[in-house]
Amino acid sequence: MGEFSLSHILLLTLVLLIFFGPSRLPALGQSIGKAIRGFKQGLNEIDTDAKDVGPQQQLNQNQQGMNQNQQQNAQQTQNTNNNQKG
């Protein structure tokens, strides 16, 4: 179990042919291929961006993000407290 044999692939192909029809299968395969290619390119861009930024810059960016989150949380708490008083 967990492995695809030739019979599994043939059965899957038959079901796809019945469900989508022979005219739509090439377009379906093409769109799936484009989606996978785009996903891989996105992962590569993220990976390259992470390599371009040095460790100190990443640390600074993380600290800035945390400071912004803390400020937003403090503002939300203050707004909640003001709403409860009013």
C-alpha distance (Angstrom), angle and dihedral (degrees) to the residues before:
residue distance angle dihedral
M1 . . .
G2 3.79 . .
E3 3.78 95.2 .
F4 3.78 125.5 99.8
S5 3.76 116.0 -130.6
L6 3.79 127.8 -170.5
S7 3.80 91.0 -95.5
H8 3.83 90.9 55.4
I9 3.78 91.7 51.2
L10 3.81 92.7 47.4
L11 3.80 91.8 49.1
L12 3.80 91.2 48.8
T13 3.80 90.9 48.9
L14 3.81 91.0 50.1
V15 3.80 92.2 50.4
L16 3.81 91.2 48.4
L17 3.81 91.1 49.4
I18 3.79 91.4 51.1
F19 3.79 94.5 44.3
F20 3.81 100.7 42.7
G21 3.78 103.6 19.3
P22 3.79 126.7 -129.4
S23 3.81 94.7 -83.1
R24 3.83 95.5 59.7
L25 3.80 99.8 42.6
P26 3.83 96.9 82.9
A27 3.80 91.5 49.9
L28 3.81 90.5 46.9
G29 3.81 91.8 50.7
Q30 3.78 90.7 47.2
S31 3.80 93.8 51.4
I32 3.81 91.8 47.2
G33 3.81 89.4 50.1
K34 3.81 91.5 50.8
A35 3.80 91.0 48.7
I36 3.80 92.4 51.2
R37 3.81 91.2 46.0
G38 3.80 91.4 50.7
F39 3.80 91.2 48.4
K40 3.80 91.5 51.9
Q41 3.81 91.7 48.1
G42 3.79 90.0 51.3
L43 3.79 91.0 51.7
N44 3.80 90.8 48.7
E45 3.81 91.3 50.5
I46 3.79 91.4 51.4
D47 3.79 90.2 48.0
T48 3.81 92.5 48.9
D49 3.80 92.1 47.6
A50 3.79 90.1 52.1
K51 3.81 90.9 50.8
D52 3.82 92.6 47.9
V53 3.79 92.4 55.4
G54 3.79 112.7 73.3
P55 3.81 122.7 -132.4
Q56 3.82 93.3 -103.7
Q57 3.80 91.8 50.5
Q58 3.82 90.4 49.6
L59 3.79 90.0 51.2
N60 3.81 91.2 49.7
Q61 3.80 91.8 48.3
N62 3.80 91.5 48.9
Q63 3.80 91.4 50.0
Q64 3.81 91.8 48.5
G65 3.79 90.4 50.2
M66 3.79 91.3 49.7
N67 3.83 91.4 49.0
Q68 3.80 90.8 51.2
N69 3.81 90.8 49.5
Q70 3.80 90.9 50.1
Q71 3.80 91.2 50.6
Q72 3.80 91.6 49.2
N73 3.80 91.4 48.8
A74 3.81 90.9 49.9
Q75 3.81 90.9 50.6
Q76 3.80 91.8 48.8
T77 3.81 91.2 49.5
Q78 3.80 90.8 49.0
N79 3.82 91.0 49.1
T80 3.80 91.0 49.0
N81 3.80 91.5 49.8
N82 3.82 91.3 48.7
N83 3.80 91.1 49.5
Q84 3.79 91.6 50.6
K85 3.83 92.2 50.7
G86 3.77 94.1 47.2
